[in-house]
Amino acid sequence: MTTRFFSDRRTLLCAALATSTMASMPAMAQDAWPSRPVKLIVPGGAGSGTDIVARVFAESFSTTFKQPFIVDNKAGANGMLGSQIAAKAPADGYSLLFTYAAAHVVNQSLYEKAGYDGARDFAAIAQIGSGGNYLVVPAAFPANDLKSFIAYVKSRPADELAYGSWGIGSGGHLSMEALNQQAGIRMRHVPYKSTAAANQDLLAGHIQVAFSATASALPLIQAGRLKALAVSGPHRVPLTPEIATMSEQGVKFDVAAWYGVFAPAGTPRPIVDRMNREINRIIADPANAERWKTMGFSQMPLRSPDEFAKQVREDIRDWGDVVRKGDIKAE
């Protein structure tokens, strides 16, 4: 009887230990993350604003986490290609999405089958920066501010001038359509796969104007190759304080753009929180303050995953309203 009692106790103890060990395995796996390289999927081409910013953070991530963080450019379909790939990736923290606002919050309103929902299919990790885009023209263009630009466009036949953006429904596209509507002008839209590609055709004279991501346009502006006439969004860019916002120049447009890091929905929260802390640490590091200015950010807010998720939901609603009111269609 006594022997059986101790035998049963040993059996129960072993079972309890096994159960406890199994229950702790997910937590242990999360604690060990990352134990191999992490992929940062960027839905834009090399040299795009998103790519430039992603590589800065990838370098810091690799140093902190002692594993390579590899930028994987998946340009195409107005950011949908990379976003779809990221949405379908395993929710284990080894495939993350480094994206931009328009691709993440506009496409589901613009396309009937975008293939992902920016809020439902992703766990928001952290927002990176806030600001607008430059309205840029070639250096020799006969306008130096938004008012003279509008006057010049009105003096030309409708659709004679062409403007570029980094895709249908991109921030560049919607910003220009807002300008067209408010100013009563018309220009042809030429979509590209990336803002870098649009900038090159702008320099070559194939298009006459574009809204360009600050990170990729700023070096060209500083070199005198492009001229900035205005900034979209609520704030001026610190390194070009002389360039007034659209709203300051009489065309109301205060919607801010951002970059952001996301994980597939279902990714363990401890991984999300670790990434959020690291991103906010990098943002807040005084050693990086000048770098953010040179990349064209107007502000660098520090937000929790929940706060960023709320911003994403609000932007999906607000940009959806812009798309519907403007009757903007994916071509």
C-alpha positions as CSV (number, residue, x, y, z in Angstrom):
1,M,0.0,0.0,0.0
2,T,2.8,2.4,1.0
3,T,4.8,1.4,-2.0
4,R,1.9,2.1,-4.3
5,F,1.3,5.5,-2.6
6,F,4.9,6.7,-3.2
7,S,4.8,5.3,-6.8
8,D,1.6,7.2,-7.5
9,R,3.2,10.4,-6.0
10,R,6.2,10.0,-8.2
11,T,4.0,9.5,-11.3
12,L,2.0,12.7,-10.4
13,L,5.1,14.7,-9.7
14,C,6.7,13.7,-13.0
15,A,3.5,14.6,-14.8
16,A,3.3,17.9,-13.1
17,L,7.0,18.7,-14.0
18,A,6.4,17.7,-17.6
19,T,3.3,19.9,-17.8
20,S,5.1,22.8,-16.2
21,T,8.1,22.4,-18.6
22,M,5.8,22.2,-21.7
23,A,3.9,25.3,-20.5
24,S,7.1,27.2,-20.1
25,M,8.4,26.3,-23.6
26,P,6.7,29.1,-25.5
27,A,7.9,31.7,-22.9
28,M,11.4,30.2,-23.1
29,A,11.3,30.4,-26.9
30,Q,10.2,34.0,-26.8
31,D,13.0,34.8,-24.3
32,A,15.5,33.3,-26.7
33,W,14.2,35.4,-29.6
34,P,15.9,36.1,-31.9
35,S,18.0,32.9,-32.2
36,R,18.5,33.3,-36.0
37,P,18.3,36.0,-38.6
38,V,15.2,38.2,-38.8
39,K,13.8,39.4,-42.1
40,L,12.5,43.0,-42.5
41,I,10.2,43.0,-45.4
42,V,10.1,46.4,-47.1
43,P,7.3,47.0,-49.6
44,G,9.5,49.4,-51.6
45,G,12.5,49.4,-53.9
46,A,16.1,50.0,-53.0
47,G,16.6,53.7,-52.5
48,S,13.0,54.4,-51.6
49,G,12.3,56.4,-48.5
50,T,11.2,53.3,-46.7
51,D,14.3,51.4,-47.7
52,I,16.6,54.2,-46.5
53,V,15.0,54.3,-43.1
54,A,14.6,50.6,-42.7
55,R,18.4,50.1,-43.2
56,V,19.2,52.5,-40.5
57,F,17.1,50.6,-38.0
58,A,18.2,47.2,-39.3
59,E,21.8,48.0,-38.5
60,S,20.9,49.0,-34.9
61,F,18.7,45.9,-34.5
62,S,21.5,43.6,-35.6
63,T,23.9,45.2,-33.0
64,T,21.4,45.0,-30.1
65,F,19.9,41.6,-30.7
66,K,23.2,39.9,-31.9
67,Q,21.5,38.5,-35.0
68,P,21.3,39.8,-38.6
69,F,18.2,41.9,-39.5
70,I,18.0,41.5,-43.2
71,V,16.2,44.1,-45.4
72,D,14.1,42.2,-48.0
73,N,12.8,44.6,-50.7
74,K,9.5,43.5,-52.1
75,A,8.5,46.4,-54.3
76,G,5.4,46.3,-56.5
77,A,1.6,46.7,-56.6
78,N,1.7,49.9,-54.6
79,G,3.2,48.2,-51.6
80,M,0.7,45.4,-51.6
81,L,3.2,42.7,-52.7
82,G,5.4,43.1,-49.6
83,S,2.5,43.6,-47.3
84,Q,0.8,40.4,-48.5
85,I,4.0,38.4,-48.0
86,A,4.4,39.8,-44.5
87,A,0.7,39.1,-43.6
88,K,1.1,35.5,-44.5
89,A,4.4,34.9,-42.8
90,P,4.7,32.8,-39.6
91,A,3.8,34.7,-36.5
92,D,7.1,33.9,-34.8
93,G,9.0,37.2,-34.9
94,Y,11.3,36.2,-37.7
95,S,9.4,38.0,-40.5
96,L,8.5,41.6,-39.8
97,L,7.1,44.4,-42.0
98,F,8.8,47.8,-42.3
99,T,6.4,49.9,-44.2
100,Y,4.9,53.3,-44.8
101,A,1.5,54.8,-44.0
102,A,-0.1,54.8,-47.4
103,A,0.7,51.2,-48.2
104,H,-0.6,50.1,-44.8
105,V,-3.8,52.2,-44.4
106,V,-5.0,53.2,-47.9
107,N,-4.8,50.1,-50.1
108,Q,-7.7,48.3,-48.5
109,S,-10.0,51.2,-49.4
110,L,-8.5,51.6,-52.8
111,Y,-8.4,48.0,-54.0
112,E,-11.3,45.6,-53.8
113,K,-8.9,42.7,-53.1
114,A,-5.8,44.2,-51.4
115,G,-5.1,40.9,-49.7
116,Y,-4.7,42.2,-46.2
117,D,-6.2,44.5,-43.6
118,G,-3.7,46.9,-42.0
119,A,-5.3,46.6,-38.6
120,R,-6.7,43.0,-38.4
121,D,-3.8,41.1,-40.1
122,F,-0.9,42.7,-38.3
123,A,0.3,43.5,-34.8
124,A,1.4,47.1,-34.6
125,I,4.9,47.3,-33.1
126,A,6.1,50.9,-33.3
127,Q,5.6,54.1,-35.3
128,I,8.7,55.7,-36.8
129,G,8.5,59.4,-37.4
130,S,5.8,61.7,-38.5
131,G,5.8,64.3,-41.2
132,G,4.9,65.2,-44.7
133,N,6.3,64.9,-48.2
134,Y,7.9,67.5,-50.4
135,L,6.2,68.9,-53.4
136,V,9.2,69.0,-55.8
137,V,10.0,70.2,-59.3
138,P,13.2,70.4,-61.3
139,A,15.5,73.3,-60.3
140,A,14.7,75.3,-63.5
141,F,10.9,75.0,-63.1
142,P,9.3,78.5,-63.4
143,A,7.7,78.6,-59.8
144,N,9.2,79.0,-56.4
145,D,6.2,78.5,-54.1
146,L,2.8,76.8,-54.1
147,K,0.9,79.9,-55.3
148,S,3.1,80.5,-58.3
149,F,3.0,76.7,-59.1
150,I,-0.8,76.7,-59.1
151,A,-0.9,79.8,-61.3
152,Y,1.6,78.1,-63.8
153,V,-0.5,74.9,-64.0
154,K,-3.6,76.9,-64.6
155,S,-1.9,78.7,-67.5
156,R,-1.3,75.4,-69.2
157,P,-3.8,73.1,-70.9
158,A,-5.4,70.5,-68.6
159,D,-3.4,67.3,-68.2
160,E,-0.4,68.8,-70.1
161,L,1.8,68.5,-67.0
162,A,2.5,65.1,-65.5
163,Y,3.1,64.3,-61.9
164,G,4.7,61.3,-60.4
165,S,4.1,59.3,-57.3
166,W,5.2,55.9,-55.8
167,G,2.0,54.2,-56.9
168,I,-1.8,54.6,-57.2
169,G,-3.3,55.4,-53.8
170,S,0.2,56.3,-52.4
171,G,0.6,59.3,-50.1
172,G,2.1,61.1,-53.1
173,H,-0.9,60.4,-55.3
174,L,-3.5,61.3,-52.7
175,S,-1.7,64.5,-51.7
176,M,-1.6,65.6,-55.3
177,E,-5.2,64.8,-55.9
178,A,-6.1,66.8,-52.8
179,L,-4.1,69.7,-54.3
180,N,-5.8,69.3,-57.7
181,Q,-9.3,69.3,-56.1
182,Q,-8.7,72.3,-53.8
183,A,-6.8,74.4,-56.4
184,G,-9.0,73.5,-59.3
185,I,-6.1,72.2,-61.5
186,R,-5.6,69.1,-63.5
187,M,-2.4,67.1,-64.1
188,R,-1.8,63.6,-65.4
189,H,-0.8,61.0,-62.9
190,V,2.2,58.7,-63.7
191,P,2.6,56.0,-61.0
192,Y,6.0,54.4,-60.3
193,K,7.2,51.5,-58.1
194,S,9.2,53.8,-55.8
195,T,9.7,57.4,-55.0
196,A,13.4,57.0,-56.2
197,A,12.2,56.0,-59.6
198,A,9.8,59.0,-59.8
199,N,12.7,61.3,-58.7
200,Q,14.9,60.0,-61.5
201,D,12.2,60.7,-64.2
202,L,11.6,64.1,-62.7
203,L,15.3,64.9,-63.0
204,A,15.3,63.6,-66.6
205,G,12.3,65.8,-67.5
206,H,9.8,63.0,-68.2
207,I,7.5,64.3,-65.6
208,Q,7.2,67.9,-64.3
209,V,6.3,67.6,-60.6
210,A,6.0,65.0,-57.8
211,F,5.3,64.6,-54.1
212,S,8.4,62.8,-52.9
213,A,9.3,61.1,-49.6
214,T,11.5,63.4,-47.6
215,A,14.3,60.9,-47.0
216,S,14.9,60.4,-50.7
217,A,14.2,63.9,-51.9
218,L,16.2,65.9,-49.3
219,P,19.7,65.1,-50.7
220,L,18.5,66.2,-54.2
221,I,17.0,69.4,-52.8
222,Q,20.2,70.1,-50.8
223,A,22.3,69.5,-54.0
224,G,20.2,72.0,-55.9
225,R,18.9,69.3,-58.4
226,L,15.3,69.5,-57.2
227,K,13.4,72.5,-55.8
228,A,10.8,72.1,-53.0
229,L,7.7,74.3,-53.3
230,A,5.8,73.0,-50.3
231,V,5.5,70.3,-47.6
232,S,2.4,68.2,-47.0
233,G,1.5,67.5,-43.4
234,P,1.2,69.7,-40.3
235,H,4.8,70.7,-39.8
236,R,7.8,72.1,-41.7
237,V,10.9,69.9,-42.2
238,P,13.6,71.0,-39.6
239,L,16.4,71.0,-42.2
240,T,14.4,73.1,-44.7
241,P,12.5,75.5,-42.4
242,E,12.1,78.0,-45.3
243,I,9.8,75.6,-47.1
244,A,6.2,76.3,-45.9
245,T,3.5,73.7,-45.5
246,M,0.7,73.4,-48.0
247,S,-1.7,74.7,-45.3
248,E,0.5,77.7,-44.6
249,Q,0.3,78.5,-48.4
250,G,-3.5,78.3,-48.6
251,V,-4.2,74.7,-49.4
252,K,-5.5,72.8,-46.3
253,F,-3.7,69.5,-46.0
254,D,-2.5,68.4,-42.5
255,V,-2.4,64.6,-42.8
256,A,0.9,63.3,-41.6
257,A,2.8,60.4,-43.1
258,W,4.8,57.9,-41.0
259,Y,6.9,54.7,-41.2
260,G,6.0,51.8,-39.0
261,V,7.1,48.3,-38.0
262,F,4.5,45.5,-37.8
263,A,4.4,41.8,-37.2
264,P,2.0,39.2,-38.5
265,A,-1.1,39.0,-36.3
266,G,-0.7,36.5,-33.5
267,T,3.0,37.2,-32.9
268,P,3.7,36.8,-29.2
269,R,3.3,40.0,-27.3
270,P,6.7,39.7,-25.5
271,I,8.4,39.9,-28.9
272,V,6.3,42.9,-30.0
273,D,7.1,44.7,-26.7
274,R,10.8,44.0,-27.0
275,M,10.9,45.4,-30.5
276,N,8.8,48.4,-29.4
277,R,11.3,49.2,-26.6
278,E,14.3,48.9,-28.9
279,I,12.7,51.1,-31.6
280,N,11.8,53.8,-29.1
281,R,15.3,53.6,-27.6
282,I,16.8,54.2,-31.0
283,I,14.4,57.1,-31.7
284,A,15.1,58.8,-28.3
285,D,18.9,58.4,-28.4
286,P,20.3,61.9,-28.5
287,A,23.1,60.6,-30.8
288,N,20.4,60.1,-33.5
289,A,18.7,63.5,-33.2
290,E,20.6,65.0,-36.2
291,R,20.2,61.8,-38.2
292,W,16.4,62.2,-38.0
293,K,16.6,65.7,-39.2
294,T,18.7,64.8,-42.2
295,M,16.2,62.1,-43.0
296,G,13.5,64.8,-43.2
297,F,11.3,63.8,-40.2
298,S,9.3,66.6,-38.7
299,Q,8.6,64.8,-35.4
300,M,9.7,61.5,-33.7
301,P,6.8,60.5,-31.4
302,L,7.3,57.6,-28.9
303,R,4.3,55.4,-29.0
304,S,3.4,52.1,-27.4
305,P,2.1,49.2,-29.6
306,D,-1.5,50.0,-28.4
307,E,-1.1,53.7,-29.2
308,F,0.2,53.0,-32.6
309,A,-2.5,50.4,-33.3
310,K,-5.1,53.1,-32.5
311,Q,-3.4,55.5,-34.9
312,V,-3.5,52.8,-37.6
313,R,-7.3,52.3,-37.1
314,E,-7.9,56.1,-37.3
315,D,-5.8,56.5,-40.4
316,I,-7.6,53.6,-42.2
317,R,-10.9,55.5,-41.4
318,D,-9.6,58.9,-42.5
319,W,-7.8,57.9,-45.6
320,G,-10.8,55.7,-46.6
321,D,-12.9,58.8,-46.5
322,V,-10.4,60.6,-48.8
323,V,-10.5,57.8,-51.3
324,R,-14.3,57.5,-51.3
325,K,-14.9,61.3,-51.5
326,G,-12.4,61.7,-54.3
327,D,-13.8,58.6,-56.1
328,I,-10.2,57.5,-56.5
329,K,-10.0,54.2,-58.3
330,A,-7.1,51.7,-58.8
331,E,-6.4,51.7,-62.5
